[in-house]
Amino acid sequence: MKNLIFNGKVFEAETVSKTSTDIIGLDLNGIEVFAFRGISDFSLFKLQDENGNPIEFPQQEPTVEEYLLNLDYRLSKIELGV
């Protein structure tokens, strides 16, 4: 079980995932139990394990859109010789 702390409140979920704009908590059956969408400041959120120890958000695979934007950026750097 993981605890997400936001605005002084605790949100519990079996798994917590983070994308570039969202944090989503799921129960044992994979059902969404909480979601924060459109986040611009992730420093407001803290993740803890079941013992209250701070933990990092698991690395999330980029979405196709994020991957393509990153690829476009990297290719533009090559074209500019940077």
GIVENPE-V33252 format. One line per field, one symbol per residue. ss: DSSP state (@ for helix, = for strand, . for the rest). phi: phi as a letter, one per 30 degrees, with the letter a starting at -180 (. if undefined). psi: psi as a letter, one per 30 degrees, with the letter a starting at -180 (. if undefined). Layout:
ss->???
phi->???
psi->???
//
This chain:
ss->.=====..=====.====....====.....=====.....@@@====.....=.........@@@@@@@@@@@@@@@@@..
phi->.bcccbhiccccadbbbbcdbbbbcbdecicdcaaccidcbdddcbcbddciddbddddcdddedddddddeddddddddic
psi->klkkkkhglkkklekklkafflkkkkafggkkflkjlhkfjfffkkklafggkkllkkkkkkleeeeeeeeeeeeeeeefh.
//
